[in-house]
Amino acid sequence: MTKLFLPNYFWFICFLPFIQPFPFPSDLQPLCPLIGLIILIRSSFKISKLVTPILFLFLIAVFTWINPFLGNSFLLEKTYLLKIASIPAALIIYNCTNNLIGYLRPKHVYATTFIYFLAFVFRNISPFWFVTIQDYFVNKTNVTLNSLAEYLVRSNRDIGILSTEPAFTAACCATLIVTALWFLQSSSKYEIEGNYINRLEAKLLTISILINILLIIGTKSLSGYVYLFLIFLPKIGSLVINNIRLLLNLTKNKIRVSRNNLLIISIFPILLATVLYFINFNTYNLNINSRLIQGLSVLFNTPEKIYQIDGGRVEAIITNTKIFLSQPITGYGFEFPDLYKIYQASGEYVTNKGSISTITYFPAATGFLSLVAFYLLIKQSRSPIYAKFLSLCFLTVSFSLAFPPIWVLLSLRPDRKK
């Protein structure tokens, strides 16, 4: 192995976390933390101070696990053992993303984007062969060969592209968008430090952003649209503020009547009317069964029923919050989801759903100290605000702490050394 092989391979598998040589039944793959552990050993256990909150969270989790007063059984179920095991995995991954940030290159973004794009094209050309081949290296996908035909006709979602389900594909594509934006916005600084981005790489990064946006739309995942909104929310806010200032300045002067001004004034109400029309349109009469249209319709018309299309995520977050507030000091222990049933989209009440929201599950299970750990984790990160928004979103919904894109996003600091 050359000196650069492991760092380069590590960054690629951070953006392709669901691919491994031997799939087994788990949402996440151990390949990334395993490679990270090898890198950690080869670097003589160089530990970044930014991983201290994760180590703190691990100590809290172990103490909660062995605390006899919480009534936990020492032999926890697989779901809860994986929750505890995800903490050291996250520590290893985050330590590597921090120490290897100087090895992150634009090629890792646009090459991975090209892989996702080829997989998406292959899926549209031949869904049968795509699912057959993908199952050899991506496990636990939400579609089987037996249900493929019915799924493609009736489902309002797509097949997971190189991941277990569309929401995970959208999450990886959203991470690639953020990383590309980070490269483009910091390119002048890199050029001063001698680690510059040339014009070709800037163009490839821009193309990668557009491709990933199209891929997220193509997955038909409601979560994907939320990711896009969170990424561009700071940009939208800045644009709105600047336009308000411009409008205030215009009111002080005479507005010149011109074709361009009239076009700008007229296009906004047209777009607004179009959006409102689709929101209020009966979703069952649409030719395209879009989860975005369904989500907007429920959000504006019957927001109390949002849990019917989000897989129980909102109900899980609300339930976990209530449990935490009822016992915020020590928490209820890792097995508390077995005591509370969560509403699912299918109309059934199920247990264990409380564990799908990482950032609310740990406080409910271990108490307020885990909230302190998460606060320090986000506060110490020097990533752009849109990267922090997206990482918080991953931690809030159904992503494990061992999900590599979370730690990629929190490692995108401005002072990357060569």
C-alpha positions in Angstrom: 0.0 0.0 0.0 1.2 3.5 -0.9 1.0 6.3 1.6 -1.9 7.9 -0.1 -4.0 4.7 -0.8 -5.7 4.5 2.6 -6.6 8.2 2.9 -8.0 8.2 -0.6 -9.9 5.0 -0.1 -11.2 6.3 3.2 -12.7 9.4 1.6 -14.4 7.4 -1.1 -16.0 5.0 1.3 -17.2 7.9 3.4 -19.3 9.0 0.4 -20.2 5.4 -0.5 -20.9 4.1 3.0 -23.3 1.3 2.1 -21.0 -0.6 -0.2 -18.9 -3.5 1.1 -17.6 -6.8 -0.3 -19.8 -9.1 1.9 -23.2 -7.6 2.7 -25.0 -8.6 5.9 -28.3 -7.5 7.5 -27.5 -4.0 8.8 -28.4 -0.5 7.7 -24.8 0.6 7.9 -21.5 -1.1 6.9 -18.5 -1.6 9.1 -16.0 -0.9 6.3 -15.5 2.8 7.0 -14.8 2.5 10.8 -12.6 -0.6 10.0 -10.4 1.4 7.5 -10.4 4.3 10.0 -9.1 2.0 12.7 -6.3 0.8 10.5 -5.4 4.4 9.7 -5.5 5.2 13.4 -3.1 2.4 14.2 -0.8 3.4 11.4 -0.7 7.0 12.6 0.3 5.9 16.2 -3.1 6.7 17.5 -3.1 10.4 16.7 -6.3 11.6 18.5 -8.0 14.9 17.6 -9.4 17.0 20.5 -12.6 17.5 18.5 -13.6 13.9 19.3 -13.7 14.5 23.1 -17.5 15.0 23.2 -18.0 11.6 21.5 -15.7 9.9 24.1 -17.8 11.7 26.8 -21.0 10.3 25.2 -19.5 6.8 25.2 -18.7 7.0 28.9 -22.2 8.2 29.6 -23.7 5.3 27.6 -21.5 2.7 29.4 -22.5 4.1 32.8 -26.2 4.0 31.8 -25.8 0.4 30.5 -24.4 -0.9 33.8 -26.5 1.3 36.1 -28.5 -1.1 38.2 -31.1 1.5 39.2 -32.4 2.0 35.7 -33.7 -1.6 35.4 -31.8 -2.4 32.1 -31.0 -6.0 31.4 -27.3 -6.4 30.9 -27.9 -8.4 27.7 -29.5 -5.7 25.6 -31.3 -6.4 22.3 -29.4 -6.1 19.1 -31.0 -2.7 18.3 -29.7 -1.1 21.5 -26.3 -2.8 21.4 -25.7 -1.3 18.0 -26.6 2.1 19.4 -23.8 1.8 21.9 -21.4 0.3 19.4 -22.1 3.2 17.0 -20.4 5.6 19.4 -16.8 4.2 19.2 -17.4 3.8 15.4 -18.3 7.4 15.2 -15.2 8.4 17.3 -12.9 6.5 14.8 -14.6 8.0 11.7 -14.6 11.6 13.1 -11.0 11.3 14.2 -10.0 10.3 10.7 -12.1 12.9 8.9 -10.4 15.6 11.0 -6.9 14.3 10.7 -7.2 13.5 7.0 -9.1 16.6 5.8 -5.9 17.7 4.0 -6.2 14.6 1.8 -9.7 15.4 0.7 -9.7 16.4 -2.9 -12.3 17.5 -5.5 -11.9 14.2 -7.3 -13.4 12.4 -4.3 -16.6 14.5 -4.9 -17.0 14.4 -8.7 -15.8 10.8 -9.1 -18.3 9.6 -6.4 -21.0 11.7 -8.0 -20.3 10.0 -11.4 -20.6 6.6 -9.7 -24.0 7.5 -8.3 -25.1 8.9 -11.7 -24.0 5.7 -13.6 -26.0 3.6 -11.0 -29.0 5.8 -11.5 -28.8 5.4 -15.3 -28.4 1.7 -15.0 -31.4 1.5 -12.6 -33.6 3.3 -15.2 -32.4 1.2 -18.1 -32.9 -2.2 -16.4 -34.4 -2.2 -12.9 -34.3 -6.0 -12.7 -30.6 -6.3 -13.4 -29.8 -3.3 -11.2 -31.5 -4.8 -8.2 -30.0 -8.3 -8.9 -26.4 -6.9 -9.1 -26.8 -4.3 -6.3 -27.8 -7.0 -3.8 -24.3 -8.5 -4.1 -22.7 -5.5 -2.5 -25.5 -3.5 -0.9 -27.5 -5.3 1.8 -31.0 -5.0 3.1 -32.4 -2.9 0.3 -36.1 -2.0 0.5 -37.0 -3.8 -2.7 -36.7 -7.5 -3.6 -36.9 -9.1 -7.0 -40.3 -10.6 -6.2 -41.8 -7.2 -5.3 -40.0 -5.1 -7.9 -42.7 -4.9 -10.6 -45.4 -3.9 -8.1 -43.1 -1.5 -6.3 -42.2 0.4 -9.5 -45.9 0.7 -10.5 -47.5 1.7 -7.1 -44.7 3.1 -5.0 -44.1 6.9 -4.7 -40.5 6.3 -4.0 -37.6 5.0 -6.0 -35.2 2.1 -5.4 -32.2 2.9 -3.2 -29.3 3.7 -5.4 -26.2 2.1 -3.9 -27.8 2.2 -0.5 -30.6 0.5 1.5 -33.3 3.0 0.7 -33.8 6.3 -1.2 -33.5 8.5 1.9 -29.9 7.2 2.4 -29.1 7.8 -1.3 -30.4 11.4 -1.0 -28.3 11.9 2.2 -25.1 10.8 0.5 -25.9 13.1 -2.5 -26.7 16.0 -0.2 -23.3 15.5 1.5 -21.6 15.6 -1.9 -23.4 18.9 -2.6 -22.2 20.5 0.6 -18.6 19.3 0.1 -18.6 20.7 -3.4 -19.9 24.0 -2.2 -17.2 24.0 0.5 -14.5 23.5 -2.1 -15.8 26.2 -4.4 -16.3 28.8 -1.7 -12.8 28.2 -0.2 -10.9 27.8 -3.5 -9.2 31.2 -3.3 -7.9 30.4 0.2 -6.5 27.0 -1.0 -4.8 28.8 -3.9 -2.9 31.0 -1.4 -1.9 27.9 0.6 -0.7 26.1 -2.5 -3.5 23.6 -2.5 -5.5 25.2 -5.2 -8.5 24.2 -7.3 -8.0 24.6 -11.0 -10.7 25.8 -13.4 -11.5 22.3 -14.7 -12.0 21.0 -11.1 -14.3 24.0 -10.4 -16.4 23.2 -13.4 -16.6 19.5 -12.5 -17.6 20.4 -8.9 -20.4 22.7 -10.3 -21.6 19.9 -12.6 -21.5 17.5 -9.6 -23.8 19.8 -7.6 -26.3 19.9 -10.4 -26.2 16.1 -10.9 -26.6 15.5 -7.2 -29.6 17.8 -7.1 -31.2 15.8 -10.0 -30.4 12.5 -8.3 -32.1 13.7 -5.1 -35.2 14.7 -7.1 -35.0 11.3 -8.9 -35.1 9.3 -5.7 -38.5 10.8 -4.9 -37.6 10.8 -1.3 -39.3 13.4 0.9 -36.3 13.5 3.1 -34.2 14.5 0.1 -36.2 17.6 -0.5 -35.7 18.5 3.2 -31.9 18.1 2.8 -31.9 20.4 -0.2 -33.9 23.0 1.7 -31.5 22.9 4.7 -28.5 23.2 2.4 -29.8 26.3 0.6 -31.7 27.8 3.6 -28.8 30.1 4.6 -28.4 31.1 1.0 -32.1 31.8 0.7 -32.1 33.9 3.9 -29.1 35.9 2.7 -30.8 36.5 -0.7 -34.1 37.6 1.0 -32.3 40.0 3.2 -30.4 41.5 0.3 -33.6 41.8 -1.8 -35.4 43.5 1.1 -32.6 46.0 1.3 -32.7 46.5 -2.4 -36.5 47.0 -2.3 -36.1 49.6 0.5 -33.6 51.5 -1.5 -35.9 51.4 -4.6 -38.7 53.0 -2.6 -36.5 55.9 -1.9 -36.0 56.5 -5.6 -38.3 56.4 -8.6 -38.6 52.9 -10.1 -37.8 53.0 -13.8 -40.5 51.2 -15.8 -38.8 48.8 -18.1 -39.5 45.4 -19.7 -37.0 43.7 -17.3 -38.5 45.3 -14.2 -42.1 44.3 -15.2 -40.9 40.8 -15.9 -39.3 40.5 -12.4 -42.4 41.9 -10.8 -44.8 39.6 -12.6 -42.8 36.3 -12.3 -43.0 36.1 -8.5 -46.8 35.9 -8.2 -47.0 33.5 -11.0 -44.5 31.1 -9.3 -46.3 31.6 -6.0 -49.7 30.8 -7.5 -48.2 27.7 -9.2 -46.8 26.4 -5.9 -50.1 27.0 -4.0 -52.0 25.3 -6.8 -50.0 22.1 -6.5 -50.2 22.2 -2.7 -54.0 22.3 -2.7 -54.4 20.0 -5.7 -55.8 16.6 -4.9 -52.7 14.4 -4.8 -54.6 11.2 -5.8 -55.4 12.8 -9.2 -51.8 13.4 -10.1 -50.2 11.3 -12.8 -46.9 11.4 -10.9 -47.2 10.1 -7.3 -44.9 12.6 -5.6 -44.0 12.4 -1.9 -43.1 16.1 -2.1 -46.6 17.1 -3.2 -48.1 14.7 -0.6 -45.8 16.2 2.1 -46.7 19.8 1.2 -50.4 19.0 1.0 -50.4 17.3 4.4 -48.2 20.1 5.9 -50.5 22.9 4.8 -53.9 21.1 5.0 -53.7 18.6 7.9 -50.3 19.0 9.6 -51.4 16.8 12.5 -51.2 13.8 10.1 -47.6 14.4 9.0 -46.6 11.2 10.8 -48.6 9.2 8.1 -45.9 9.9 5.5 -42.7 10.2 7.5 -42.4 6.6 8.8 -43.0 7.6 12.4 -40.1 10.0 12.7 -42.0 13.0 14.0 -43.9 10.8 16.5 -40.6 9.2 17.6 -39.0 12.6 18.2 -42.0 13.9 20.1 -42.2 10.7 22.3 -38.5 10.8 23.0 -38.7 14.5 24.0 -41.6 13.8 26.4 -39.7 10.9 28.0 -36.6 13.0 28.4 -38.5 15.8 30.1 -40.2 13.4 32.5 -36.8 12.1 33.7 -34.0 14.5 32.4 -31.3 13.6 35.0 -30.6 9.9 34.4 -32.9 9.0 31.5 -34.9 5.8 31.3 -32.2 3.5 30.0 -31.6 2.1 26.5 -34.6 -0.2 26.5 -37.2 2.5 27.0 -38.6 2.3 23.4 -40.0 -1.2 24.2 -42.3 0.5 26.7 -43.7 3.1 24.3 -45.4 2.4 21.0 -44.9 4.8 18.1 -47.3 5.4 15.3 -46.2 4.2 11.8 -47.3 5.2 8.3 -49.0 1.8 7.9 -51.4 2.7 10.7 -49.9 0.3 13.2 -48.2 1.1 16.6 -44.8 -0.4 16.9 -42.0 -0.5 19.5 -38.3 0.3 19.0 -39.2 3.3 16.8 -37.9 5.7 19.4 -34.3 4.6 18.6 -34.5 6.0 15.0 -33.8 9.6 16.1 -30.3 9.6 17.5 -30.2 13.1 18.9 -33.4 12.6 20.9 -32.9 8.9 21.7 -29.7 9.3 23.7 -31.0 12.1 26.0 -34.1 10.1 26.7 -32.0 7.0 27.4 -29.0 8.5 29.3 -30.2 12.0 30.5 -29.1 15.6 30.0 -25.3 14.9 29.9 -25.7 13.4 26.4 -27.3 16.7 25.4 -24.2 18.5 26.7 -22.1 16.1 24.6 -24.1 16.9 21.4 -24.0 20.6 22.1 -20.2 20.6 22.5 -19.9 18.4 19.4 -21.7 20.9 17.2 -20.3 24.0 18.9 -16.6 22.9 18.4 -17.1 22.2 14.7 -15.9 24.9 12.4 -17.9 23.8 9.5 -20.1 26.2 7.5 -23.6 26.7 8.8 -25.3 24.8 6.0 -23.1 21.7 6.8 -24.0 21.9 10.4 -27.7 22.1 9.5 -27.5 19.0 7.4 -25.5 17.0 10.0 -28.1 17.9 12.7 -30.8 16.7 10.3 -29.1 13.4 9.9 -28.7 13.1 13.7 -32.4 14.0 14.2 -33.9 11.5 11.7 -33.1 7.8 11.1 -29.3 7.9 10.9 -26.9 6.1 13.2 -23.9 7.9 14.8 -21.8 5.6 12.6 -23.1 7.2 9.4 -19.9 8.7 7.8 -21.4 11.7 6.1 -22.3 13.2 9.5 -18.6 13.4 10.4 -17.6 14.5 6.9 -19.9 17.5 7.3 -18.6 18.4 10.7 -15.0 18.2 9.5 -15.2 20.8 6.7 -13.3 23.5 8.6 -11.9 26.6 6.7 -8.3 26.1 7.6 -7.5 22.9 5.7 -3.7 22.3 5.7 -2.0 20.7 2.8 
